[in-house]
Every structure is written in structure tokens, then in C-alpha cells.
Amino acid sequence: MIDQATVDRIFDAAQIVDVVSDYVTLHRRGANYTGLCPFHDEKTPSFSVSPAKNIYKCFGCGKGGNPVNFVMEMENLSYYEALKFLAKKYHIDIQEEELTQEQIEQRTERESLMAVTEWAQKHFTHNLFETPEGQSIGMAYFAHRGFHEDTIRKFQLGYALDKRDAYTVLAQGEGYKREYLEKVGLTIVKDDNYAFDRFHGRAMFPIHSISGKVIGFGGRTMKKDDPVKYQNSPESEIYHKGNVLYGIYFAKNAIIKEKKCYIVEGYADVLSMVQAGVQNIVAPCGTALTVEQIRLLRRIVPSVDADRIDGNKNVTMLYDGDSAGVHAALKNGKLLLQEGLNAKVVVLPPEDDPDTFAQNNDSSYVLQYLSEKEQDYIIFKTNYLLKEANGDPIKKAQTITEIAQTISVIPDQVKRSVYVSECAKLLGVEENLLYTTIAQKQWTNAVSNANTSSPISDIQQVPTPLTDHPNSGETSNPQAPMSTTPTARAETTLSDRAEKEIIYYLVRYGEVPLLMGEKDGAPFQFHVVTYIKNELDMDDLVLSNPLYDRMLSEYLSAFSSTQVSAQQFFLRNQDSQMVEVATDVLSDRYQLSRMFDKKCSDNKVKAKKLDNEEAERLAVDVPRVMFNYKYYWVEREMNNCLQSLRQTEDDEEKRTLLTRFNSLHVIKVALAKFLGERIID
């Protein structure tokens, strides 16, 4: 276990903008930052990051939390694994308390798998630099390919000794379980229980996650007669090749700086281009380019126009100059367009691929060539298909249809209209013809999607908040901004909203002194949390939502012993459900516009003023919220009495129910008079 003092140091050091920026390109919007949500597919940003509150919140899918929660989600880590991840990032030494046997057993399998791949990478790199075989074979191969030592060390390249079970035996001898070696694909186990190295005798290319963790490997054979040129890690819990791009960890900062990303096909292409000065470059990991990989890029590649966050994200395909490379560009460009990216193409000389082109030319020529030869994908495709048609009317008709269908996948209507105008000129046809073909394609897709039925349980339903956050408008009354949390029940009664109002004030102001009172005959200062609890206990009430009730009781216990602030308690809580509810409470749905920014010198002061005004009203608002909750609780109990009266035939039970109903009605009238805004039937 990590001691609380260290946990606090990690939370103090981990800045949410810094942490999220490792995975998502953020753009400043007022006091906050926005970007494309990494947790669900979207083209219009709904993901907000608040540096002041150190939280993130997606108003599309509802996910939210602190830096630890974000790392847990992105890296699929446990709470303590995420703490250790951030501690390493911010160079914080961890002094772990001794774990119990139960805690040891709770350590996740994922942590063990990551430890195995990290060990393997270090082992392969050691082989390459420190063993005779690694030097004579592995290093000789890399030197032959033109890779410099600094590149080899940066990308952590290595070599697996040409012995059937060299690292499998060594790893087990150092305490790594064979089952984990097998699960990450480093070791193959036959039916007769014989285990051997998957990558023996191969030059090794580690594959890194976006955060720099080694999650898989590509191994290049050193033998001419080996039918398998490249051997790649199989799918595992930590490695899904369709979701990962080779080199993304090393390229992400350059991608953000250059506001563009190059895509090539292989590991060697990436390495050679990096040596030639092209740092913003990635490649698929032994697979065709996937939609998931494109969406990963879309989150990272910044817009060249800050006013349109997802409107001008540039990705350039840099493939082999032969026919296969051109066809790969034709295929993948359409996928890029469909995901809202600007697709461009650089055609290399026919005899070259990115690797040989970078190796055979100096850096300045490579960069100049990429700049001068870059073409818009749709224009390139139009010209290429027209050349292929070579005047054949049938092929030209097919070209017109194909170009129209390609334009139809572009989400942006303005871009579509520009491409229609340009391509109509190149194709020698009327613009209306392209518009008609595009409309037919879009209609066909719409009908196809409408006819694709799925059980409702299989469709991800994103709850819609009933109301906006109280700070988003002029109203001062909070309206329960927590309908997107997975733990919240469906809002079927007004008492549900009333409970959410209580939690709103608990999270924001739980530790704030509210008023003086008397308890057990002695003066007593009520804070917001103690006042809420006292009001509930007075009438033997509990919050019906189990999560909310637990939040109240756990915070009351913590506050009684340490006087910890409510926001710190909930935002740094190990319970992700509490963190998510607190994030919803503290997240502002809307930001001040840029026009407002220009007219007002200091919006932070204005926002702070709104918070101060709300804090000053606590002595009025918190009692009102509690009486409001009691009002709806009484109303619910009265409805239960009426329902029971309709169902019972027993006269004695009827009299008891009527007595209770009348007593509740008296209480309801009194509460309504206090609230001053109720019509009593």
C-alpha cells in the first residue's frame, strides 16, 4: 500500500492538463481546455479539462474524474497502479507499506503482463549491446539498414538470441511466470508442455503505448530461408494491434508541434524517416490501417485553425512509390476523410519506399520533397483514376461515381462543396451530377443504417442531463448536474432531484461553517456536512441512493477526524464512483465565449464572484434544500399511503393508513409554507 502522505504528493503534483495532454490534443477555451474525448468516438469536442479544479469531464459520454482516474481509464490500470504510474511521471519516490496476503492477491494480472514485456525489452536491448551474438548479428543488421546508435537506443531496439528457449528459461529463473510469458506472446507452449521463444534469432522492435509502456514486439528474422519475415506479438490483454500505432509515443509531441502526422507502412520506414528529420511519423503494427488507429490520431493531431478544433487536422500518407503503395493510399485516404481528417498524399519515386528514400537522400532534400510533392488526397485520386481510365467512357463513368462516393463520406458540408467544384472541373462534368450522385450514396447509407436493427440492450445509450449546471446560466438554484453517472438511478421522482441537490452542496461546501446551534445542551457549530446529517437524523431519514448515502457518511467520518475539505476528499477518493459524481458537480457545462473574453478583462474574477455569491447564500440555500428533500419525501410517503388504501380491504389497516396520511399532510402543509412555493391539494 502507498502511504497517504505520498498519495497526497502525487495528487498535488499531477496536473490534469499535463496528464491528459499525453493522450489528447487540448485547446484553451476560456479558463478550461477542450478536445476530442478519448473514451468515445466524436467529431465535435465535448471533452473539457479544468486546470483550476484539476478534473476532466466529457459532456458527451459522461466520463469524468481526476488525473488518477484518467490514467486508470486510458491505461486500464488499478487505482494503485495509476498512482505508481503518475509517481514515476513526476519523479516521486514511493514508500509502500507492507501488503497483506489479500492485497497481494488483488494485484492485477495486467500489472504482471506489463512487467514481463518491460523485462523482455531490457533483455533484448542488453543482448544487442552486450553479447557477441547480438553485436555480430543484430547490430550488424541494424547498421546495414542504416540505423544510428542514438535511434536504436531511443526506440529501444534489441535482439533475441538464436536459441529455442533462451529468454523463456531466463525469465522464469528471474521469477516471471510462464503463464504471463505465454499470455503476452513471448513464449509459445506446445501440447506436450514444451515452451520455447517466439522471437528467437530475430532483431526486435518494441511496440510502445501512447504513454511509453512496452506492450508488444515485432521481430525481424535474420535468416534468409525463414518463410516468416516479420513475427509480431499476438493479441493480448495489453496489446491490441488495431488500436496501436508504432512510434506514437515518440511522435506525439512533434505531431502537436507540426500540426500534422505522416503515416507509413513499416517499422523501418518510421526509423529512417525519423533519422531524416521527420519526427511526426507513425505506422500500423503489422496490420492495415484501422478506424481505431485513425481515431487515435484524430485525438492527437491538433487543428491548424484554433477556431475549428476538428476542422483542419492534417494527416499525410507516405507509402511506397509502386502500385501497391498507391493503392494503399487510395484505400486509406477514404477512411481518413470519413473520420473528419484532411487527407494528403506524397508519392515517392517508383523505385523507393520511405525507408530507402530517407536513407538515400540527405535530410534537407527529404523535407523539401515532402513539402513540394504533397497533394490533396481527393485531387490525387481524381487525377490517378482519370489517368487509369485513359479515355475509356465506362472507366470514366466509374471514376465519376467513385469520386462522388469518396466526397460523400466527408462530414463537413463546406468541404464537400469545395471538392465538388474542384473535381467537377477535373472530371469535365456538371457539379449537379456530382451532387446527385453524392445524395444517392448518402441516401443509400442512411437507409442501410436504418435497416440495421440491434437489440436496445446492445446500443450504448448516453443519458441526457435534465438540466444544465447551475453556473451555466443566471439562476442560482442547482439542478442536480449528475444524470450521466453510471451509478445514478433513472430520475423518476422529484425526490431524486432533491437528493442530488443535497449532494451538490455536500461536495462543493461540505466543510464550510453554516450556522450555530445547540446539540445535547451545548453550543455547536454546524458545518454543511454536519447540518445535512443532523437534519436527516432528526427525522430518521437516509438518502435513498446508496452511493449518495455512502458519500455523506464517509465524508462525515473523515471530516470529524481530519477536517478535510469536501472537494479534496471526493476528488482524491479511491472510489471512482464518488470521484465521478464529484466531477459532475464541479464541472461547468458551458464556457464563456471568445466575444465575451474580448469584452471582459478578467473572467476568472467574474466566475469567482458567482461562486462567492453562492457561498454567501449557504445559510439560506442549504436549509431550503433539506426542507425541499423532506417535502418530496413526505409527498412520496403520502402517495404510498393512498396506494395502500386502494389495495387493502382491512378496516383497521385503512384507519391506520388514513391517520398516517393526515399526519403527513399536516407536515407537508408546514413545509410548503416554509418553502413558500408549493400549491397544496
Summary of the structure (lengths in Angstrom):
residues: 681
radius of gyration: 31.1
end to end distance: 57.8
largest distance: 100.2
contacts: 2147
relative contact order: 0.07
helix: 54%
strand: 12%
